[in-house]
Amino acid sequence: MILGHHGSGTTSLIRLLCEKFKLNDFELKKEYLSKLKEEKEKRKRARLLNRGFRPPLPAEEEGQEPPPDPEIEDDPEDFDKETHERQVMKAVLDASKGLIIDGCWRDLPEGAVGQSL
């Protein structure tokens, strides 16, 4: 894993190493956040299917979309976010092949990981 401040050349170094050793670069932040989002969409879809058909709440004003249903959008209180985040990280990191990981997490909104996107 290669880390460094913005502008320190970490991305360039990763590119050079990947070319030399014929490896794929791996942006940990991008892959991790993408997997978190994908998993959340799967959970939302499962909650929607388990609940069955119920018409959406009416929109506040005509022409607007109805408000999101918190029963579908939000994870239940007993959902263990920390365990889920560990499982997602294990799924993202493939130990069967060599990786050069760009471990820079610049521009990550505060609290974004703990919210399990």
C-alpha positions as CSV (number, residue, x, y, z in Angstrom):
1,M,0.0,0.0,0.0
2,I,1.4,3.4,-1.0
3,L,0.2,6.5,0.9
4,G,1.2,10.1,0.6
5,H,-0.1,13.7,0.7
6,H,-1.8,15.2,-2.3
7,G,0.8,16.1,-4.9
8,S,3.5,13.9,-3.4
9,G,3.7,11.6,-6.4
10,T,2.0,8.5,-5.1
11,T,-0.2,8.0,-8.1
12,S,2.8,8.4,-10.5
13,L,4.8,5.9,-8.4
14,I,1.9,3.4,-8.5
15,R,1.6,3.8,-12.2
16,L,5.3,3.1,-12.7
17,L,5.3,0.1,-10.4
18,C,2.2,-1.4,-12.1
19,E,3.8,-1.0,-15.6
20,K,7.1,-2.6,-14.4
21,F,5.6,-5.6,-12.7
22,K,2.5,-5.9,-15.0
23,L,0.0,-5.4,-12.1
24,N,-3.3,-3.6,-12.0
25,D,-3.5,-0.5,-9.9
26,F,-6.1,-0.6,-7.2
27,E,-7.8,2.5,-5.8
28,L,-8.9,1.3,-2.4
29,K,-11.1,4.2,-1.6
30,K,-13.0,4.0,-4.9
31,E,-13.5,0.2,-4.7
32,Y,-14.4,0.2,-1.1
33,L,-17.0,3.0,-1.4
34,S,-18.4,1.5,-4.5
35,K,-18.9,-1.9,-2.8
36,L,-20.5,-0.2,0.3
37,K,-23.0,1.5,-2.0
38,E,-23.7,-1.7,-3.9
39,E,-24.3,-3.6,-0.6
40,K,-26.6,-0.9,0.7
41,E,-28.7,-1.0,-2.5
42,K,-29.0,-4.8,-2.1
43,R,-30.2,-4.4,1.5
44,K,-32.7,-1.7,0.4
45,R,-34.0,-4.0,-2.4
46,A,-34.4,-6.9,0.0
47,R,-36.4,-4.7,2.5
48,L,-38.6,-3.5,-0.3
49,L,-39.3,-7.1,-1.5
50,N,-39.9,-8.4,2.1
51,R,-42.3,-5.6,2.9
52,G,-44.5,-6.3,-0.2
53,F,-46.4,-3.8,-2.3
54,R,-47.5,-0.7,-0.6
55,P,-48.2,2.5,-2.5
56,P,-45.7,5.2,-2.0
57,L,-46.4,8.1,0.3
58,P,-48.1,11.0,-1.6
59,A,-45.8,13.9,-2.7
60,E,-46.0,17.1,-0.7
61,E,-46.6,19.2,-3.8
62,E,-47.9,18.1,-7.2
63,G,-45.1,17.3,-9.7
64,Q,-42.6,16.3,-7.0
65,E,-41.4,12.8,-6.3
66,P,-42.8,11.2,-3.1
67,P,-40.6,11.4,-0.1
68,P,-38.3,8.4,0.5
69,D,-39.7,5.7,2.8
70,P,-37.4,5.5,5.9
71,E,-38.5,1.9,6.4
72,I,-36.8,1.0,3.1
73,E,-34.0,3.6,3.0
74,D,-32.6,3.2,6.6
75,D,-30.9,0.1,7.9
76,P,-32.6,-1.4,11.0
77,E,-31.2,-0.4,14.4
78,D,-29.8,-3.9,15.0
79,F,-27.6,-3.7,11.9
80,D,-23.9,-3.9,12.8
81,K,-22.2,-1.4,10.6
82,E,-18.7,-2.1,11.9
83,T,-18.9,-5.8,11.1
84,H,-20.4,-5.1,7.7
85,E,-17.6,-2.6,6.9
86,R,-15.0,-5.2,7.8
87,Q,-16.7,-7.8,5.6
88,V,-16.9,-5.4,2.7
89,M,-13.1,-4.6,3.1
90,K,-12.3,-8.3,3.0
91,A,-14.4,-8.7,-0.1
92,V,-12.7,-5.8,-1.8
93,L,-9.1,-6.9,-1.2
94,D,-8.3,-10.0,-3.3
95,A,-5.5,-11.8,-1.6
96,S,-5.0,-14.3,-4.5
97,K,-3.1,-11.8,-6.6
98,G,-0.5,-9.1,-6.3
99,L,-1.9,-5.6,-5.6
100,I,-0.4,-2.2,-5.5
101,I,-2.9,-0.3,-3.5
102,D,-3.5,3.5,-3.7
103,G,-4.4,4.0,0.0
104,C,-5.1,7.7,-0.2
105,W,-8.5,8.7,1.1
106,R,-8.5,12.3,0.1
107,D,-11.9,14.2,-0.1
108,L,-13.8,11.6,1.9
109,P,-16.7,13.3,3.7
110,E,-16.4,13.1,7.4
111,G,-18.4,10.2,8.8
112,A,-19.1,8.7,5.3
113,V,-17.6,5.3,6.1
114,G,-19.4,5.0,9.4
115,Q,-22.7,5.6,7.6
116,S,-22.2,2.6,5.3
117,L,-23.2,4.8,2.4
